[in-house]
Structure formats: structure tokens, C-alpha cells
Amino acid sequence: MSDFSQEQVEKRAAIQKSASIIGVIVALIVGLVAYWILGSQNSGIRIGGSAVVALVAGFLVHRASFNSGAKSAKCANCGAAFSRSRTDRTEVLDSSSREEESETQEDGSTKVTTWIEEVYDVTETYTCSTCQDETTKTYKSNRRTGEEEKVIPAPKPAAAKGGQKTSGGDAEDAAPSGKKRSRSSRR
């Protein structure tokens, strides 16, 4: 590691830190699940078994996460380890459309959710700190903005002539059932 530049050392440390955090979280979850599964055993076997399982799972996840991060930080051009990092990111709005989803509630009312669905063209630039090689990655990204919900009350049953109510229908029959979604496009 003595032949790494300061930037490479920092990149490696950042990858190591995130891999450690992920490993610890997974170890805790797996350890708790193992402790619960071993509930019928005596406390020594239960604690020891769950600790061993947690350590093994945490180590394997840490190693896989670190290797994945190290692979993505390796320059494809010169092969320098921990030298590739994102130097630029741009997002350009490609399109937006108004979306609507309606869902019938148990009481016969309808919950209507509206939002703007935005599609972005994203371009990320990665640069190698050793050979200065630049690579770009482009992809599309979707985002919901301006989400609003409102509840439309259930329709009241219509009264028949002479003040009598009609038979065979109630608020639930008058309300639409299930979820419905509509889209209107804007550019």
C-alpha cells in the first residue's frame, strides 16, 4: 500500500469504511435471527451459536462489499487500484408527465394521489487519478415530485320520488373499485 497516492489511500479507506458498516449491520441482523432460531437451546449454545453465525455472515458481507467497491474503483485503462472516482454528474430533464392514481377505500370514499413523474438523462464522468483516463456512464432516472393526496367522500345514495330510498344500491356499489392510474404527458 506504500505505492498508493494520498487520493488512492483515501478512496480505499472510504470503501473499507462503507464495507465495515454494511458488514456490522448484516452481522447484527443475522445474529439476532440466529439467537431467535436457537431459542430452545440453553443460553451458552444460544449466545455462542448466534455470535459465530453473526461473525461469519458479517465477515462474508464485508469482504463481498469491499471487493465490489475495489473492483469499481479500479481503472480499466491502467489497472491502478482505488484510482477511479466520479468527478462529474449532470442531470437533464427529458420529460415530465402528470400521474394520477385512485384507490377505493373501505368506507366507499376514493383516495386520489397525483404527482409529477420526471424522467432525467443522467451522465456521470469517472476519472482515473493515475492515468487521467475519463469514462462516462449514461442512464435514465425517474423521480416523483409534488405528490398530493386527497380523499373524495363516498357519494350519498339518491332519494327516490316521494322521499323513499331506492333499493338495491348503496354507497359501496356507486364507488369505483380497485386502483386506477392515468397519465397525461408534458414535455
Summary of the structure (lengths in Angstrom):
residues: 187
radius of gyration: 28.5
end to end distance: 51.4
largest distance: 95.3
contacts: 479
relative contact order: 0.14
helix: 39%
strand: 37%
